[in-house]
Amino acid sequence: MNMPDTAIHRICLIEDDEILGEALADRFEVEGFAFDWFRRGKEALLPLTSKRYSLVLSDINLPDISGQDLFESLVAEGCKLPPFVFITGHGAIDDAVRLLKLGAEDYLTKPFDVGQLMEKLHLLCARVGPVQTPGQAVKQELGISRAMRQITETMPRLAGNGGTVLITGESGVGKEQVARALHRARDPQGKRPFVAVNCGAITESLIESELFGYEKGAFTGAAKEHKGFFEQANGGTLFLDEIGEMPLPMQVRLLRAIQERTIVRVGGERTIPLDIKLVCATNQDLRGMVEQGRFREDLYYRINVLHVPIPPLRERKEDILWLAALFLEEFARRDGGLPRQLDPAAQQALLAYPWPGNVRELRHCIERATLLHGAQRLSASMLFPDIAAANPEPEAAPESLVDYLRACERRYIRDALNQHHGRIAETAAHLGISRKNLWEKMKKLGVEVAGAEPGL
């Protein structure tokens, strides 16, 4: 049973149990994995030497050849193998341990939790990297997680539609990168303008003239005519970031410009037609702002024609190592050197960290490490020096890196709660997560703060 090449990770499943195999195959499809399912070990020998797989999930007890013999024969032939994860019963654990010593990645004992297995497979696939492009056609420039692949695959449809696009997500998730990808889908030759505007960075007194331009003599200091951002973007894409920061009076003019596809410069009378793709973005809850009277409802519906939500990085862990590799290559090109490598502990540290600052924080983390350290292989302490420095009792450090980062996250959340006097809503906003998410983390990490109330 094969799944078509519509995913970027392909799994080799070797399992003779029809019930378990069908359950895993169904779950692979839900998780977005491509896969080849073999009922016998010898059936997988040729594909394992001729096709590229992200990983192999194999039972040890097979009807024709054991998983151990299969693995040992491939190793003896010098084959370049993907990570092997073995499935075994309790009676064959010793065999599984021997396979680990030979280079296998891990083993599972029956019965096992399928959800935990899928999480493990996603992390392993992220470490290995993509082995194919979805449909061998769509370039993955935003991420390799299912969420970012779905966004990438919608780009042609979004680009060909005349409607306004609204991109939402936490600060630092990559909203501008999505907007630029959409622009490239509209203009693959790069001949049209892309103009990015941070609405929150322009003072209220200047935003009208900056967006719509002004005529000479329109006000004191207007020595010559000025084309605003709308005119500069004419024929291309205008990206209005932090649209929720736009003052209410300006929202009226923006609504008119979107409706009529024309603008008038400040101090002018001539109507200027527009041919632009308008893309807006925000990290705020615009629907809630509408209910509070802070954002116009008619404008909300005008800009929310095509909605693209971007999940935070902590919810798409497959992208972490992929993005880290991109940043390492980028900084190597900039600095004229070879790309750095991440040692295994550094990779695990990146995957375990919650990334409250999302992709922006990850990029800063990688850049800082490459600037401060000359080593070709970056370690966890190079990536997270602040976390290491914040541990006052190294002799009492947790046993594993995951436990260490868990302790750091516990302390970080406790400090934030203390800073905001136990107010959950304020602390959640400060951390960039929902109140529900914060309460779940507190429960999971065992964080208790006196006086904290669910509704505060």
GIKAFEN-V158639 format. One record per backbone hydrogen bond with DSSP energy under -1.0 kcal/mol. NH is the residue of the N-H (numbers start at 1). CO is the residue of the C=O. If there is no record, write none. Layout:
{{NH,CO} {NH,CO}}
//
This chain:
{{3,35} {6,4} {11,34} {12,55} {13,36} {14,57} {15,38} {21,17} {22,18} {23,19} {24,20} {25,21} {26,22} {27,23} {28,24} {29,25} {30,26} {31,27} {33,28} {34,9} {36,11} {37,1} {38,13} {44,41} {48,44} {49,46} {50,46} {51,47} {54,10} {56,83} {57,12} {58,85} {59,14} {60,87} {67,60} {70,66} {71,67} {72,68} {73,69} {74,70} {75,71} {76,72} {77,73} {78,75} {79,74} {85,56} {86,106} {87,58} {88,108} {92,89} {93,90} {96,92} {97,93} {98,94} {99,95} {100,96} {101,97} {102,98} {103,100} {104,99} {105,84} {106,84} {108,86} {110,88} {117,113} {118,114} {119,115} {120,116} {121,117} {122,118} {123,119} {124,120} {125,121} {126,122} {127,123} {128,124} {129,125} {131,8} {132,8} {135,5} {136,133} {137,134} {138,134} {141,139} {149,145} {150,146} {151,147} {152,148} {153,149} {154,150} {155,152} {158,154} {159,155} {160,156} {165,278} {166,306} {167,280} {168,308} {169,282} {173,170} {178,174} {179,175} {180,176} {181,177} {182,178} {183,179} {184,180} {185,181} {186,182} {187,183} {190,187} {195,237} {197,239} {199,241} {201,198} {206,203} {207,203} {210,206} {211,207} {212,208} {213,209} {214,226} {215,266} {217,222} {218,215} {222,219} {223,221} {226,214} {229,210} {230,211} {232,228} {233,229} {234,231} {235,275} {236,233} {237,193} {238,277} {239,195} {240,279} {241,197} {243,281} {245,242} {246,243} {251,247} {252,248} {254,250} {255,251} {256,252} {257,253} {258,254} {259,255} {260,256} {261,257} {263,272} {266,213} {268,265} {272,263} {274,261} {277,236} {279,238} {280,165} {281,240} {282,167} {286,284} {289,285} {290,286} {291,287} {292,288} {293,290} {294,289} {300,296} {301,297} {302,298} {303,299} {304,300} {306,164} {308,166} {310,168} {315,312} {316,313} {319,316} {320,317} {323,319} {324,320} {325,321} {326,322} {327,323} {328,324} {329,325} {330,326} {331,327} {332,328} {333,329} {334,330} {335,331} {337,332} {341,376} {343,378} {347,343} {348,344} {349,345} {350,346} {351,347} {352,348} {353,349} {358,355} {360,172} {361,357} {362,358} {363,359} {364,360} {365,361} {366,362} {367,363} {368,364} {369,365} {370,366} {371,367} {372,368} {373,369} {378,341} {383,379} {384,380} {388,384} {389,385} {390,386} {391,388} {396,393} {397,394} {404,400} {405,401} {406,402} {407,403} {408,404} {409,405} {410,406} {411,407} {412,408} {413,409} {414,410} {415,411} {416,412} {417,413} {418,414} {419,415} {420,416} {421,418} {422,417} {423,420} {427,423} {428,424} {429,425} {430,426} {431,427} {432,428} {433,428} {438,434} {439,435} {440,436} {441,437} {442,438} {443,439} {444,440} {445,441} {446,442} {447,442} {452,449} {456,453}}
//
